[in-house]
Amino acid sequence: MIQSSTFQTIKADPLHENDRLRIAEFIESTAGIQMPATKKTLIESRLRKRQRALSFESLRSYIAFVFDTADGEKERLHLLDALTTNKTEFYREAQHFEFLRAHLQNNINTYNGEFKVWSAGCSSGEEAYTLGIEMLEFQREFPRFSFAVNATDISASCLQHAKRAVYHHDKIEPVDMVLRRRYLLRSRSKNDNSVKMAPELTSVVNFDFFNLITGDWSPYHQQFSVIFCRNVMIYFNQDDRARLTQRFYQSLDDGGLLFIGHSETLIDPQGLFVRLRPTIYMKKSVYGRKD
Ligand SMILES: C[S@@+](CC[C@H](N)C(=O)[O-])C[C@H]1O[C@@H](n2cnc3c(N)ncnc32)[C@H](O)[C@@H]1O
């Protein structure tokens, strides 16, 4: 599959419009992500890296390999991975975590079983570990509180990073000093600027591959008390967003909470959720819904 000629020149040919359409069609049908014409430069620069890594002479020949050959099928996953936007942070949109803390404190008596949290579209894990820290902190206060954090994504490289649980020191800036001491480990080497999540934290967060658009949702039915799906739906079309809202509704317990990103709007034509704050929603109980 890799181009073999030692002295082959690697061209920086522009992305052909037919190839852009092909890629856009593939990405939308497999992951729901929309790639309009305005994303041409982004597609070009991200796929150029794959072209170079695999030593294809041109972007055109790389794309033809991906879509027109049987061997190219495996590479489609890398192509998908290269085109997902994975920006994330520890304690991103921090008021969501403050809200969750207050909500738990006010409702602790209503949670008897395991409090299950889902970071849907978790990228490299920062959101899931933030949730893990928050849950562990709550457990320090209420030792009988039992919880689990589930985190999923379609990006294989992000999931690998999340499971490795090692981050550059700059990334942990938003984490409070006391919490750093409790849940993060500094490297012993002076020259190493990395930080590892401590075992008590990694042991409570579970990472898995799950495609929100094409995945099998049946195991998720009424599984969660809280779902964070932030800065993910922003890339989806209206129909996929509305379908996801319904899926989240089915995956939450009665009174469960859904958090979305600050630049997003929930598409909820059936009125399944009550808005508690902008970007924070509660599942309506079956009896309270008007339909
Ligand atoms: C911008 S990141 C958001 C990360 C985190 N939720 C946050 O707000 O910091 C979006 C993530 O959604 C994932 N994603 C995109 N389409 C997806 C799909 N169809 N199923 C699951 N995850 C998807 C991407 O791989 C990416 O890691």
The ligand as a Gaussian input file, in Angstrom:
#p B3LYP/6-31G(d) Opt

LIG

0 1
 C      -14.482000      19.256000      19.764000
 S      -14.386000      17.677000      20.486000
 C      -15.287000      17.931000      21.987000
 C      -14.650000      17.256000      23.187000
 C      -15.333000      17.519000      24.521000
 N      -16.672000      17.036000      24.518000
 C      -15.297000      18.990000      24.873000
 O      -16.288000      19.681000      24.757000
 O      -14.228000      19.467000      25.287000
 C      -15.562000      16.761000      19.491000
 C      -15.373000      15.261000      19.556000
 O      -16.521000      14.611000      18.989000
 C      -16.086000      13.441000      18.336000
 N      -17.109000      13.015000      17.354000
 C      -17.401000      13.586000      16.157000
 N      -18.344000      12.866000      15.531000
 C      -18.663000      11.846000      16.344000
 C      -19.571000      10.745000      16.249000
 N      -20.341000      10.574000      15.155000
 N      -19.631000       9.867000      17.274000
 C      -18.849000      10.032000      18.363000
 N      -17.962000      11.044000      18.522000
 C      -17.870000      11.936000      17.517000
 C      -14.770000      13.861000      17.691000
 O      -13.948000      12.742000      17.392000
 C      -14.176000      14.768000      18.772000
 O      -13.267000      14.102000      19.595000

